[in-house]
């Protein structure tokens, strides 16, 4: 079993499939071995739409988040990571929480993989194929192809 596992999370229940898999597996596969889990979330929505109606003008404009909005988002994300990491902590894992801000979740995950010196990346995959995979892309696939360590893909759902 790997000693340092990076688990990227997107805040969804589907995205937590790998977390629950690792939580239920590592103590059985490596009893007594020290396991460090890094729960990671990439904040990538750096812009948001604002509705501007009135005065004869209608529609929306896209504006970047302010520093305080980003800090609030990062704070809420850390709360989420702490909450979902409780099960791992209760099973004896050392858990580290990381939040990154960037344009691409896959790129941020690959950077984090290198920064934390991960032995394994465990992540959920939504199992999209065909048109939906083409339209939405596959973060898991990009990490699998662009990273340097093994990737455990857990089918969500």
N, C-alpha and C positions, 0 to 999 in steps of 0.2 A: 504494500500500500504506500502511496506517496506521502511524504511528510508535510509538504506545503501545498495546499489545494486552493486555487482561486475559483470562486464561484461568482460569476457575474449575475446580477439580478436586475430586472427591469421594473419591479414594483407590482407585477401582476401575479396572480395565483398560478397561472400556467408557467410563468418564469421561475417559480419556486420548486418545480419538479426535481431539478438536480440537487437543490438544497436538501430536500426531504430524502432523496436517495442516498446522498452522502451521510446524512445524519443517521439513517437506519443501517448503514453498511459498515462504516469505518471501524466501529468498536468490535464487530464480529470478525473482520478480516485482519485487523492488526491489534489484538488485545495487548494492552500495556505499552504500546508504541505511542510516542508523543506525536500528535497530529495538530498542525496549525492550519486553520481555515481563514482565508481572507474573503470576506463578503464585500463585493464591489458593485458600485452603481455608477454609470456614466450619465451625467446630466447633459443632454444634447440639444434640448429645445432652448436655444439661446435667443429666440425671437418669439414674439406673440402678436396676435392680431388684436387691434383695438377698433371697436365700432365707433365711427365718427359720423353721426347723423345730426342734422339740424342746420339751419341757415341755408337751406337749399342744397347742401352737400350731403351725400349719403355714401355708405360703403364702409370699408375697413382699410386700415393701413397697418403695415407690419413694422413694429418697433423692437429694438433690442431690450432685453431685460436690464434693469438697473442693477448695480452692485448689491443693493439691499435686497432686491427680489431674488438674485442668485444666492445670496447668503441664506435667505429664508428657505429657499428650495433645498440647499445643501443641508441645512439644519433638519428639515422635515425628513430628508432622505436618511440622515444618520439615525433619527428616531426609528424609522422603518427598519433599517439594518439591525439595530439593537434588538428590536422586537422579534424579528425572524431568526436571529442568532441565538436566542435563549435555549432552544433545544440542543444545539451543538455544545454550548457551554455546560449544560446539565449533563451531557454525556462525556465530559472531560476534555473536550477540544479547547485549544487556545484559539480565540477568535479575534481577528483584527478587522476593523471596519474602514473602508476607503471609499471616497467619493471623488470623482474627477469631472471636470467640465471640458467639453470639446464638441466638435462637429459630428464625429462619427463614432457610434458605440463600438464598432469592431476595432477601430484604430486605438481607442482608449483602452479596450480590454487587452489588446496586444502589448501596448505600452506598460500596462499594469503587470502583465505576466512577466515582463523583463524586470521591472522595478522591484517586485517582491520576490524574484527568483523562484517562481512557482515550479513545482514538479509536475503539476497536473492542472488543467482547467476543466472544471465540471460545469456544464451549462445545459440548459433546457433548449429543446428545439420544438417549434410548433408543428413541424412536419408538413409545411406547405409544399406544394408542387405546382407545376404548370404555370398558369397565368398569375396566380396569387404570389408565387415565389418570385416570378419575374418582376411583378409590380412592387412588392415589399422588400425584395432582396432577402438574403439570409445572413444575419449577423454571425450565426454559428458557423456557417460555411466559410465566411471570410476569416474568422478566427482560426478555424481548422487549417485553412490554406496559408494564412499569413503568419501564424505564430510559430514558435520553435519548440513547444512542449506538447505532449499528448493531450488530446481533448476527449473527455468523456461526454458523449451526447446522450441526454436523457429525454426521451419522447414525452412531451407534456400531454396531459389529458387523460 
